[in-house]
Amino acid sequence: MSYLTLFEALARKRVVILKEYPVNTLTQLVVTYMFFAAIFFGGQAVAGPAFTDTLPGIIVGFFVWTMAITAFAGSARSIMQEAQWGTLEQLFMSPFGFGRVMLGKTAVNLAEAFLWGAVTLAFMLLVTGQSLALDPLTVLPLGVLAVMPAVGVGFVFGGLAIRFKRIENAFQLVQFLFIGLISAPVGEYPVLKWLPLAQGSYLLRWAMEDGTALWELPADELGVLVVTAALYLGLGYAAFTYCQRWARSEGVMGHY
C-alpha cells in the first residue's frame, strides 16, 4: 500500500461525510456567507466610503480566516469524531502508523480549506465588485504557509481531545483569537510577524492587493513566514504526540 492510497482513502472518506450530511455542509457555507455579508453591508452603512477603502484588506483577511478555521477544525474535530464513532483505535492499528495517518488527514484538511476559501473568495468578490490579484503561483504557496500555524493549533486541540474528550466550547475562543492574529498590524509593529497567522495574512494582503508576485516579495519576509509555519506546525504536532502518550498512560485512549 502506498501513501497515495492512504491519501485517496482519507479524501474519499471526507467527501462521503460532506455528502451524507448535506444540511450541515450547506449550513456551514451559508453561515460563512452571512457572516461576511453582515460585515460588508454593516460596514457600508456605518463607515460609508471609508469602509470601501479598506475592503480589499478585509476580503483577504476573511479569506485567510476561512481557510484557517477549516484547517484548524479539521485537525481537532476529526479526533473527537473518531473517538465518538469508536474508530480511533483502528487508526492506531493502521499499517501506516497513527502519525502518518494524521499527516494524511492534515493534507486532506488543507485541500478542503483551500476549497472552502476559494468558494468564499469568489462570493466576496461577486458581492463587493472588488478585484484582486489571484496568481496561483503566488497565492497557493503563501496560502499553505499561512494556514500551517492553524494546523499546528489544531494538532494541540486534537491532542487535548484525545485526553479530555469534550473541548468543543474552546473552539469559539480560537475563532476569535484567529481574527485578532490575522488583523495584527504587522507593518506597524514588525515583532507581531512572529505570531501565528499574522505574517501569512500580511504577505497575502501584500500580494493580492498590490499584485506582487511571490518572487518579488522580500526574502527576509518570506523567511519569517517559512520559519513560523514550520515552528508552529512542529510545536503543535509535538504537543499532539505528548497528549496521546498521556492518554495511553492514563488508560483513557479508548474511552469517551
C-alpha positions as CSV (number, residue, x, y, z in Angstrom):
1,M,0.0,0.0,0.0
2,S,1.4,3.4,-1.0
3,Y,0.9,6.6,0.9
4,L,-1.1,7.9,-2.1
5,T,-3.6,5.1,-1.3
6,L,-4.0,6.4,2.2
7,F,-4.5,10.0,1.0
8,E,-7.1,8.8,-1.5
9,A,-9.0,6.9,1.2
10,L,-8.9,9.8,3.6
11,A,-10.1,12.2,0.9
12,R,-12.9,9.8,-0.2
13,K,-14.0,9.5,3.4
14,R,-14.2,13.2,3.8
15,V,-16.2,13.6,0.6
16,V,-18.6,10.9,1.8
17,I,-19.1,12.7,5.1
18,L,-19.8,16.0,3.4
19,K,-22.3,14.3,1.1
20,E,-24.1,12.3,3.7
21,Y,-24.7,15.3,5.9
22,P,-25.8,17.9,3.3
23,V,-27.7,20.1,5.8
24,N,-24.6,20.5,8.0
25,T,-22.4,21.2,5.0
26,L,-24.7,23.8,3.5
27,T,-25.3,25.4,6.8
28,Q,-21.6,25.9,7.3
29,L,-21.4,27.6,3.9
30,V,-24.5,29.8,4.5
31,V,-23.3,30.9,7.9
32,T,-19.9,31.9,6.4
33,Y,-21.6,33.9,3.7
34,M,-24.0,35.6,6.2
35,F,-21.1,36.5,8.4
36,F,-19.3,38.3,5.6
37,A,-22.5,39.9,4.3
38,A,-23.1,41.3,7.8
39,I,-19.6,42.7,7.8
40,F,-19.9,44.2,4.3
41,F,-23.3,45.7,4.5
42,G,-22.9,46.8,8.1
43,G,-19.6,48.4,7.4
44,Q,-21.0,50.3,4.4
45,A,-23.9,51.5,6.5
46,V,-21.7,52.7,9.4
47,A,-18.5,53.9,7.7
48,G,-19.5,54.6,4.1
49,P,-16.6,55.4,1.7
50,A,-14.0,54.9,4.5
51,F,-15.1,51.3,4.7
52,T,-14.7,50.8,0.9
53,D,-11.0,51.9,1.1
54,T,-10.2,49.1,3.5
55,L,-12.4,46.5,1.8
56,P,-9.7,44.6,-0.2
57,G,-7.8,44.0,3.1
58,I,-11.0,42.8,4.7
59,I,-11.7,40.4,1.9
60,V,-8.2,38.9,2.0
61,G,-8.3,38.7,5.8
62,F,-11.7,36.9,5.7
63,F,-10.3,34.6,3.0
64,V,-7.4,33.6,5.3
65,W,-9.7,33.3,8.3
66,T,-12.0,30.9,6.4
67,M,-9.1,28.7,5.5
68,A,-7.5,28.8,8.9
69,I,-10.8,27.8,10.7
70,T,-11.3,24.9,8.3
71,A,-7.8,23.7,8.7
72,F,-7.9,24.0,12.5
73,A,-11.3,22.4,12.9
74,G,-10.4,19.6,10.5
75,S,-7.4,18.6,12.7
76,A,-9.2,19.0,16.1
77,R,-12.7,17.8,15.3
78,S,-11.7,14.7,13.4
79,I,-10.1,13.3,16.5
80,M,-13.2,13.9,18.6
81,Q,-15.4,12.3,15.8
82,E,-13.2,9.3,15.6
83,A,-13.4,8.9,19.4
84,Q,-17.2,9.3,19.3
85,W,-17.5,6.8,16.4
86,G,-15.3,4.3,18.2
87,T,-12.8,4.2,15.3
88,L,-9.9,5.9,17.0
89,E,-8.2,2.7,18.0
90,Q,-8.4,1.5,14.3
91,L,-6.2,4.4,13.3
92,F,-3.5,3.3,15.7
93,M,-3.6,-0.2,14.1
94,S,-3.1,1.1,10.6
95,P,0.0,-0.3,8.8
96,F,1.0,3.3,8.0
97,G,1.1,4.2,11.7
98,F,-1.0,6.8,13.5
99,G,1.4,9.7,12.9
100,R,1.3,9.2,9.1
101,V,-2.5,8.8,9.2
102,M,-2.7,12.2,10.9
103,L,-0.4,13.8,8.4
104,G,-2.6,12.4,5.7
105,K,-5.6,13.9,7.4
106,T,-3.7,17.2,7.5
107,A,-3.1,17.2,3.8
108,V,-6.8,16.5,3.2
109,N,-7.8,19.2,5.6
110,L,-5.6,21.7,3.7
111,A,-7.2,20.8,0.4
112,E,-10.6,21.2,1.9
113,A,-9.5,24.6,3.5
114,F,-8.5,25.9,0.1
115,L,-11.7,24.7,-1.5
116,W,-13.8,26.5,1.1
117,G,-11.6,29.5,0.9
118,A,-11.9,29.7,-2.9
119,V,-15.7,29.4,-2.9
120,T,-15.9,32.1,-0.2
121,L,-13.5,34.3,-2.0
122,A,-15.5,34.1,-5.2
123,F,-18.6,35.0,-3.3
124,M,-17.0,38.0,-1.7
125,L,-15.6,39.3,-5.0
126,L,-19.0,38.9,-6.6
127,V,-20.9,40.7,-3.8
128,T,-18.4,43.6,-3.4
129,G,-17.4,44.0,-7.0
130,Q,-13.8,44.2,-6.0
131,S,-10.9,42.6,-7.9
132,L,-7.7,41.1,-6.5
133,A,-4.6,39.6,-8.0
134,L,-5.1,35.8,-8.0
135,D,-1.9,34.4,-9.3
136,P,-1.9,30.7,-8.3
137,L,1.9,30.5,-8.2
138,T,1.8,33.2,-5.5
139,V,-1.5,32.6,-3.7
140,L,-1.2,28.8,-3.3
141,P,2.3,28.7,-1.7
142,L,1.6,31.7,0.5
143,G,-1.8,30.3,1.5
144,V,-0.4,26.9,2.5
145,L,2.3,28.5,4.6
146,A,-0.2,31.0,6.1
147,V,-2.5,28.3,7.5
148,M,0.2,25.9,8.7
149,P,0.1,27.6,12.2
150,A,-3.6,27.0,12.3
151,V,-2.9,23.3,11.6
152,G,-0.4,23.3,14.5
153,V,-3.1,24.8,16.8
154,G,-5.5,22.1,15.5
155,F,-3.0,19.4,16.5
156,V,-2.8,20.8,20.0
157,F,-6.6,20.7,20.4
158,G,-6.6,17.3,18.8
159,G,-4.3,16.0,21.4
160,L,-6.4,17.6,24.2
161,A,-9.4,15.9,22.6
162,I,-7.7,12.6,23.0
163,R,-7.0,13.2,26.6
164,F,-10.1,15.2,27.7
165,K,-12.6,14.2,25.0
166,R,-15.0,17.2,25.1
167,I,-13.4,20.5,24.3
168,E,-15.8,22.0,21.7
169,N,-16.5,25.1,23.8
170,A,-12.9,26.2,23.4
171,F,-13.3,26.3,19.6
172,Q,-15.3,29.5,19.8
173,L,-12.4,31.2,21.6
174,V,-9.9,30.1,19.0
175,Q,-12.1,31.5,16.2
176,F,-12.0,35.0,17.8
177,L,-8.3,34.6,18.5
178,F,-7.6,33.9,14.8
179,I,-9.4,37.1,13.9
180,G,-7.1,39.1,16.1
181,L,-4.0,37.4,14.7
182,I,-5.0,37.8,11.1
183,S,-5.7,41.5,11.6
184,A,-2.5,42.2,13.5
185,P,-0.7,45.4,12.3
186,V,2.5,43.7,11.2
187,G,3.5,46.6,9.1
188,E,3.5,49.0,12.1
189,Y,4.8,46.5,14.7
190,P,7.2,44.1,13.0
191,V,7.5,42.0,16.1
192,L,4.0,40.8,15.5
193,K,5.0,38.9,12.4
194,W,6.2,36.0,14.6
195,L,2.7,35.4,15.8
196,P,0.8,32.5,14.1
197,L,-1.2,33.6,11.0
198,A,0.0,37.2,11.2
199,Q,2.8,37.1,8.7
200,G,0.9,34.9,6.3
201,S,-2.1,37.2,6.3
202,Y,0.2,40.2,5.9
203,L,2.0,38.8,2.8
204,L,-1.2,37.6,1.2
205,R,-2.7,41.1,1.5
206,W,0.5,42.4,0.0
207,A,0.4,40.0,-2.9
208,M,-3.3,40.0,-3.6
209,E,-3.9,43.8,-3.2
210,D,-0.8,45.1,-5.0
211,G,-0.3,42.2,-7.5
212,T,3.1,41.4,-6.1
213,A,4.4,38.0,-7.3
214,L,5.9,35.5,-4.9
215,W,9.5,36.0,-6.2
216,E,9.1,39.8,-5.8
217,L,8.5,39.7,-2.1
218,P,11.4,40.4,0.2
219,A,13.4,37.3,1.0
220,D,13.5,38.1,4.8
221,E,9.8,38.4,4.9
222,L,9.3,35.0,3.2
223,G,11.9,33.6,5.6
224,V,9.9,34.6,8.6
225,L,6.8,33.0,7.0
226,V,8.6,29.7,6.4
227,V,10.1,29.7,9.9
228,T,6.8,30.5,11.7
229,A,4.9,27.9,9.6
230,A,7.4,25.2,10.4
231,L,7.7,26.2,14.1
232,Y,4.0,26.3,15.0
233,L,3.3,23.1,13.0
234,G,6.2,21.3,14.7
235,L,5.2,22.5,18.2
236,G,1.6,21.5,17.6
237,Y,2.5,18.0,16.4
238,A,4.9,17.6,19.4
239,A,2.0,18.6,21.8
240,F,-0.3,16.1,19.9
241,T,2.2,13.3,20.4
242,Y,2.7,14.1,24.1
243,C,-1.1,14.2,24.7
244,Q,-1.7,10.8,23.1
245,R,1.1,9.3,25.2
246,W,-0.5,10.9,28.2
247,A,-3.9,9.4,27.3
248,R,-2.3,6.0,27.0
249,S,-0.6,6.3,30.4
250,E,-3.9,7.2,32.0
251,G,-5.7,4.4,30.2
252,V,-8.3,6.7,28.6
253,M,-7.4,6.3,24.9
254,G,-10.4,4.2,24.1
255,H,-12.9,5.8,26.5
256,Y,-15.4,8.5,25.6
